[in-house]
Amino acid sequence: MSKVRALPDKPTGAPAPESNIDQPPVIRRAEVVAFALVSLLVITVMTVLYFAKAFFLPVITAFIVGTMLSPAASFLEKRRIPRAVSSVLIVIAVGAAAVFIIGLISAPLIDWTNRMPELGARLKEKLQIFERPLALWHQFQGLFGDTEPLSTTQFKLPKIDWVQPTVEFLTPTFTEFLLFFATLVLFIASWKDLRRAMIMNFSDHEWRLRTLRILNAIETRLGDYLLMVTMINFGVGIGTGIICVLTGMPNPAGLGALGATLNFFPIIGPVVMFVILVVVGIISASTLSAGLIAPALFVGLTFMEGHFITPAIIGRRLQLNALAVFIGLAFWTWLWGPMGGFLAAPILIVGLILKEHLMPLNSPQLPQE
């Protein structure tokens, strides 16, 4: 009788043996979809913020400024002043300070605007020194076939067609002002109720505590930032005024107030103030070199403020990265203009606070170099 060899049963549904060959990492489809959805969400939000600037800019500015001023409202509330009354008093005080600064700045501005032809002729006369370099440049261009007449090398003042669009860009409308102040008063008055509502919105006790810590940190750091930046910029304004007095510049009080105001806009503000001092110095001084003394001293003042005073006071507490501040300033200025530049640092502070409290801290650290 022949023997029949039984075949081994093949297991059904058994996993295939793992290969020893290392496979390259593959991005999962879910990760790509998630990244694409987040990117589309960010683009959509930025588009809405850009085209709805007239609404979102005053509202968000009121939220940030109101958060900065809420410690003052709490201080007055502890002195038995109702929060609604304290919010109105704080907004009135802030508005009065803004009107005072605008008055100091607008007085010389109106005077210079009325004397624009005279000041333009004087500036053109002082800059005749550049006609010779322009003539040499014209001769150099002639070597490459440029046959433009030599008379065009005379120095000409730039046209001022950009003045009206610039003023319209810098000056918000009355509706935006009204929306800002109304939102600011209501936000300060109802901030305690808003905090309580945001905290109680979570059912989990841990998330309530985390939300409370986030709101406390935002309120404290933004309030400290406003106080410290205001004091620093006030000192810069006083220093600018002293420089203008020592160098014989006209209206040192107005120029000092302008320097303090522009210093609220990092990087851009000091550059604009330097250009203004150069123009005013050249017009008012007897010689070109004398007119550049005040701008040079202002550069030294802002260098000391930006590299020693501000990092020593603000950098240690807030730990703001210079590159992040610059990129945020450029982005928000592009998105919302000068007020966006003013909001860039507070928005960055809020982002750092959210990252600190919401992202895990047990990630692997790089070794010290």
C-alpha positions in Angstrom: 0.0 0.0 0.0 1.5 3.3 -1.1 2.1 6.0 1.4 0.6 9.4 0.7 2.6 12.3 2.1 0.3 14.7 3.8 0.9 18.3 2.9 1.2 20.8 5.8 -1.8 22.9 6.3 -1.2 26.5 5.2 -2.4 28.9 7.8 -5.0 31.3 6.6 -4.9 35.0 7.5 -1.4 34.8 9.0 0.7 37.9 8.7 3.6 37.9 6.3 7.1 37.8 7.8 8.6 41.2 8.2 11.3 42.1 5.8 14.8 42.9 7.1 15.2 45.6 4.4 15.0 49.1 5.8 12.2 51.0 4.1 12.5 54.8 3.7 10.0 56.8 5.8 6.8 57.5 4.0 4.6 60.6 4.7 1.2 59.4 5.6 -1.7 60.6 3.6 -3.6 61.7 6.7 -0.6 64.0 7.7 -0.6 65.6 4.2 -4.4 66.2 4.4 -4.1 67.7 7.8 -1.2 70.0 6.8 -3.2 71.1 3.7 -6.3 71.8 5.7 -4.4 73.8 8.3 -2.6 75.8 5.4 -6.0 76.5 3.8 -7.4 77.6 7.2 -4.5 80.0 7.8 -4.7 81.5 4.2 -8.5 81.9 4.6 -8.1 83.7 8.0 -5.4 86.0 6.7 -7.5 86.8 3.6 -10.5 87.7 5.8 -8.3 89.8 8.1 -6.9 91.7 5.1 -10.1 92.5 3.3 -12.1 93.1 6.5 -9.4 95.4 8.0 -11.9 98.2 8.7 -13.7 95.9 11.2 -11.1 93.5 12.6 -8.3 96.1 13.1 -10.1 98.4 15.6 -11.8 95.4 17.4 -8.5 93.4 17.8 -6.7 96.6 18.8 -9.3 97.3 21.4 -9.0 93.7 22.7 -5.2 93.9 23.1 -5.2 97.5 24.5 -8.0 96.6 26.8 -6.1 93.6 28.1 -3.1 95.8 28.7 -5.3 98.3 30.6 -7.3 95.8 32.6 -4.8 95.8 35.5 -5.5 99.5 35.9 -9.2 98.8 36.0 -8.7 96.2 38.6 -6.6 98.6 40.7 -9.4 101.2 40.6 -12.0 98.5 41.3 -10.1 97.7 44.5 -10.5 101.3 45.5 -14.3 100.9 45.4 -14.7 102.5 41.9 -17.2 100.4 39.8 -15.5 98.7 36.9 -17.8 100.4 34.4 -16.9 103.8 35.7 -13.2 102.9 35.8 -13.2 101.7 32.2 -14.7 105.1 31.1 -12.1 107.0 33.2 -9.2 105.0 31.8 -10.3 105.4 28.2 -10.8 109.2 28.8 -7.3 109.4 30.3 -5.8 107.5 27.4 -7.7 109.6 24.9 -6.6 112.9 26.6 -2.9 111.7 26.5 -3.3 110.9 22.8 -4.9 114.3 22.0 -2.1 116.0 23.9 0.6 114.2 21.9 -1.2 114.8 18.7 -1.4 118.5 19.6 2.3 118.7 20.1 3.0 117.0 16.8 0.4 118.8 14.7 1.5 122.3 15.7 4.9 122.2 13.9 3.4 120.0 11.1 0.8 122.7 10.3 3.5 125.4 10.4 5.8 123.4 8.0 2.9 122.6 5.7 2.0 126.3 5.3 5.7 127.1 4.6 6.2 124.2 2.2 7.3 126.3 -0.8 9.8 128.3 1.3 11.1 125.1 3.0 11.4 123.3 -0.3 13.4 126.1 -1.8 15.7 126.1 1.2 16.2 122.4 1.1 17.0 122.5 -2.6 19.5 125.2 -2.0 21.2 123.2 0.8 21.4 120.1 -1.4 23.2 121.8 -4.3 26.3 120.1 -3.1 25.1 116.9 -4.8 25.0 118.5 -8.2 28.6 117.7 -9.0 28.3 113.9 -8.1 25.1 113.8 -10.3 27.0 115.5 -13.2 29.8 112.9 -12.9 27.2 110.1 -12.8 25.7 111.6 -16.0 29.1 111.6 -17.7 29.5 108.0 -16.7 26.2 107.1 -18.2 27.2 108.9 -21.4 30.0 106.3 -21.9 27.2 103.8 -22.4 25.3 105.8 -24.9 23.0 107.8 -22.6 22.5 111.1 -24.3 20.2 112.8 -21.6 20.8 116.5 -21.4 23.1 117.7 -18.6 20.5 120.0 -17.2 18.6 117.0 -15.9 21.4 116.3 -13.4 20.4 119.2 -11.3 19.0 118.2 -8.0 15.2 118.1 -7.9 13.0 117.6 -5.0 10.7 114.5 -5.2 7.1 115.1 -6.1 4.6 115.1 -3.2 1.8 113.3 -5.0 2.2 110.6 -2.4 1.3 112.8 0.5 -2.5 112.5 0.2 -2.5 108.7 -0.2 -0.1 108.3 2.7 -2.2 110.4 5.0 -5.3 108.4 4.0 -3.4 105.2 4.7 -2.1 106.3 8.1 -5.3 108.0 9.3 -8.2 105.7 10.3 -11.7 106.8 9.6 -14.1 108.2 12.2 -16.1 105.0 12.1 -13.0 103.0 13.0 -12.2 105.4 15.9 -15.7 105.1 17.2 -15.7 101.3 16.9 -12.3 101.1 18.7 -13.3 103.3 21.7 -16.7 101.7 22.1 -15.2 98.2 22.0 -12.4 99.3 24.4 -14.8 100.6 27.0 -17.1 97.6 26.8 -14.2 95.2 26.8 -12.6 96.7 30.0 -15.9 96.9 31.7 -16.9 93.2 31.0 -13.4 91.6 31.1 -14.0 89.8 34.4 -17.2 88.3 33.0 -15.5 87.3 29.8 -12.7 85.6 31.8 -15.2 83.7 33.9 -17.1 82.6 30.8 -14.0 81.4 29.0 -12.9 79.4 32.1 -16.2 77.8 32.8 -16.7 76.9 29.2 -14.5 73.8 29.9 -16.0 70.9 31.9 -12.6 69.4 32.8 -11.0 70.9 36.0 -7.5 70.7 34.5 -8.4 72.6 31.4 -10.1 75.3 33.6 -6.9 75.7 35.6 -4.9 75.9 32.4 -7.2 78.5 30.8 -7.0 80.5 34.0 -3.2 80.4 33.9 -3.1 81.4 30.3 -5.5 84.4 30.8 -3.5 85.6 33.9 -0.2 85.3 32.0 -1.6 87.2 29.0 -3.0 90.0 31.2 0.2 90.3 33.3 2.7 90.2 30.5 0.8 92.5 28.2 0.3 95.0 31.0 4.0 94.9 31.9 4.9 95.3 28.2 2.7 98.4 27.9 4.1 99.9 31.1 7.7 99.3 30.3 7.5 100.3 26.6 5.7 103.5 27.5 8.3 104.4 30.0 11.2 103.6 27.6 9.6 105.5 24.8 8.9 108.5 27.1 12.6 108.5 27.9 13.4 108.4 24.2 11.1 111.3 23.6 12.8 113.3 26.4 16.2 112.5 25.0 15.1 113.5 21.4 13.8 116.8 22.7 17.1 117.5 24.6 19.1 116.7 21.4 16.9 119.1 19.4 17.4 121.8 22.1 21.2 121.4 22.1 21.5 121.4 18.3 19.1 124.3 17.8 16.3 122.4 16.0 12.9 124.1 15.7 10.1 123.0 18.0 12.0 120.4 20.2 8.8 119.5 22.1 7.0 118.5 19.0 9.9 116.5 17.7 10.4 114.8 21.1 6.7 113.8 21.2 7.0 112.5 17.6 10.1 110.5 18.5 8.3 109.0 21.5 5.2 108.1 19.4 7.2 106.6 16.5 9.2 104.5 18.9 6.1 102.4 19.6 6.6 101.0 16.2 9.9 98.9 16.4 12.5 99.3 13.7 10.2 101.3 11.4 9.6 104.2 13.8 13.2 105.1 14.6 14.1 105.0 10.9 11.2 107.4 10.0 12.2 109.7 12.9 15.8 109.7 11.6 14.7 110.7 8.2 12.5 113.5 9.7 15.5 114.8 11.7 17.7 114.8 8.7 15.2 116.8 6.6 14.5 119.3 9.5 18.2 119.6 10.4 19.2 120.4 6.8 16.5 123.0 6.4 17.0 124.7 9.8 20.8 124.6 10.2 23.2 127.0 8.6 25.4 124.2 7.0 24.8 120.7 5.9 27.2 119.2 8.4 25.5 121.1 11.3 22.1 119.8 10.2 23.3 116.2 10.5 24.4 116.5 14.1 20.9 115.9 15.6 20.3 112.8 13.4 23.7 111.4 14.4 23.0 111.9 18.1 19.5 110.4 17.7 21.1 107.3 16.1 23.4 107.0 19.2 20.3 107.4 21.5 18.3 104.7 19.7 21.4 102.4 19.5 21.7 102.6 23.3 18.0 102.1 23.8 17.7 99.2 21.3 20.8 97.3 22.3 21.1 97.9 26.1 18.1 99.5 27.8 15.2 97.6 26.1 16.9 94.2 26.1 17.8 94.6 29.8 14.3 95.6 30.8 12.0 93.7 28.4 14.2 91.0 27.0 14.8 89.2 30.3 11.1 89.1 31.2 9.4 88.4 27.8 12.3 86.6 26.0 11.4 87.9 22.6 13.5 86.6 19.7 14.8 89.4 17.5 14.2 87.5 14.3 10.6 86.6 15.3 9.9 90.3 16.2 11.2 91.5 12.9 9.3 88.9 10.8 6.1 89.6 12.9 6.6 93.3 12.4 7.0 93.0 8.7 4.0 90.7 8.3 1.5 92.7 10.5 2.7 96.0 9.0 2.0 94.6 5.5 -1.3 93.2 6.6 -2.7 96.2 8.6 -0.3 99.1 8.1 1.3 101.1 11.0 -1.3 99.8 13.6 -0.3 96.3 12.6 3.3 97.1 13.4 2.1 98.4 16.8 0.3 95.1 17.4 3.1 92.8 16.2 4.9 92.5 19.6 1.7 92.0 21.7 0.5 89.3 19.3 3.9 87.6 19.4 3.7 87.7 23.3 0.2 86.1 23.2 1.5 83.4 20.8 4.5 82.6 23.1 2.2 82.3 26.1 -0.1 79.9 24.2 2.9 77.8 23.1 4.2 77.8 26.6 1.0 76.5 28.2 -0.4 74.3 25.4 2.6 72.5 24.0 4.4 69.8 25.9 7.7 70.7 27.5 9.0 67.1 27.7 10.4 67.2 24.1 14.0 66.1 23.7 16.6 68.9 24.2 19.7 69.5 22.2 23.0 69.2 24.0 24.8 72.3 25.1 27.4 73.5 22.7 
